[in-house]
Amino acid sequence: MKNVLIVGHCDQDNPQITSLIEKNFSATVTREKLLKNTIGCLEKQDYDLVIINRIGAFDQKRGLELIKEIKNDGRFNTPLMMITNFKDQMEEAIKSGAVPGYGKDKLYDEETLKLLSKYLG
């Protein structure tokens, strides 16, 4: 069973992402509403994938800054994936150490399942 941490997604997006993962993979999904609590989550449990929203729905923090913070910390090897429809933000996340992610508009695309299967399959 894989473990996934979903960070910063709103009450509409979180259940959709969770459902997609749980229906297609043998995975348990944990939700963290606040980006600022992510490192604490990573200290308590190992995750196979962390899915980060571009902007935290509940604290308005930038997902890109969280990715940089986790990578600079150096204690965690967990793949970090940003969800965004903005190509420039995705490119910046990848340059900062994230794995390629997908846009919210591509949630139900076959390519998204293939992408997730690299970490959850």
C-alpha positions in Angstrom: 0.0 0.0 0.0 1.4 3.4 -1.1 1.0 6.6 1.0 0.2 9.9 -0.7 0.0 13.3 1.0 -2.2 15.9 -0.7 -1.4 19.4 0.4 -3.3 22.7 0.0 -6.2 21.7 -2.1 -9.6 23.1 -1.7 -12.7 21.2 -0.5 -13.8 20.7 -4.1 -10.5 19.5 -5.6 -9.3 17.3 -2.7 -12.0 14.7 -2.9 -11.6 14.5 -6.7 -7.9 13.9 -6.4 -8.3 11.5 -3.5 -11.0 9.5 -5.4 -8.9 9.3 -8.5 -5.9 7.9 -6.6 -7.9 5.5 -4.4 -9.9 4.1 -7.3 -6.9 3.5 -9.5 -4.0 2.6 -7.1 -3.5 0.7 -3.9 -2.9 3.8 -1.9 -3.9 5.6 1.2 -4.4 9.4 0.9 -3.7 11.8 3.7 -4.8 15.4 3.4 -3.0 18.5 4.8 -4.9 21.7 4.3 -2.0 24.1 5.3 1.2 24.1 3.3 3.1 25.3 6.4 2.4 21.9 8.1 3.8 19.8 5.3 7.3 19.3 6.8 5.8 18.2 10.0 3.8 15.5 8.1 6.9 14.4 6.4 8.7 14.1 9.7 6.0 11.8 11.1 5.4 9.4 8.1 7.0 8.3 4.9 5.1 9.1 1.7 5.5 7.7 -1.8 4.3 11.0 -3.3 3.4 14.5 -2.1 0.9 16.3 -4.4 1.1 20.1 -3.8 -1.3 22.7 -5.0 0.1 25.8 -6.7 -1.5 28.1 -4.1 -2.6 26.7 -0.8 -6.4 27.1 -0.7 -6.4 27.7 3.1 -3.3 29.7 3.7 -2.5 31.2 0.3 1.1 30.1 0.5 2.9 29.3 -2.8 3.5 25.6 -3.6 6.7 26.5 -5.3 8.1 28.0 -2.1 7.1 24.8 -0.2 8.9 22.6 -2.8 12.1 24.7 -2.4 11.8 24.6 1.4 11.5 20.8 1.4 14.4 20.3 -1.2 16.6 22.7 0.8 15.9 20.8 4.0 17.6 17.8 2.6 16.0 15.2 4.9 13.3 14.0 2.5 13.6 12.0 -0.8 9.8 11.9 -1.4 8.8 12.9 -4.9 7.0 16.2 -4.8 4.5 17.0 -7.5 2.8 20.3 -8.2 -0.7 20.6 -9.7 -1.1 23.7 -11.8 -2.5 24.7 -15.2 0.3 27.3 -15.6 3.1 25.9 -17.7 5.7 28.4 -16.3 4.8 27.5 -12.8 5.2 23.8 -13.6 8.6 24.4 -15.3 9.8 26.4 -12.2 8.6 23.6 -9.9 10.6 21.0 -11.9 13.7 23.3 -11.9 13.3 23.4 -8.1 13.3 19.7 -7.7 9.7 18.6 -8.2 8.7 15.7 -10.5 6.5 16.6 -13.5 2.9 17.1 -12.5 -0.4 17.9 -14.2 -3.0 20.6 -14.5 -6.3 20.4 -12.8 -7.9 20.4 -16.2 -6.1 17.1 -16.9 -7.2 15.3 -13.7 -9.1 12.6 -15.6 -6.8 12.2 -18.6 -5.1 8.9 -19.2 -1.8 10.7 -19.2 -2.4 11.8 -15.6 -2.9 8.1 -14.6 0.3 7.1 -16.4 2.1 9.9 -14.6 0.8 8.9 -11.2 1.6 5.3 -11.8 5.3 6.1 -11.9 5.0 6.7 -8.2 2.0 4.7 -7.1 1.9 1.7 -9.6 
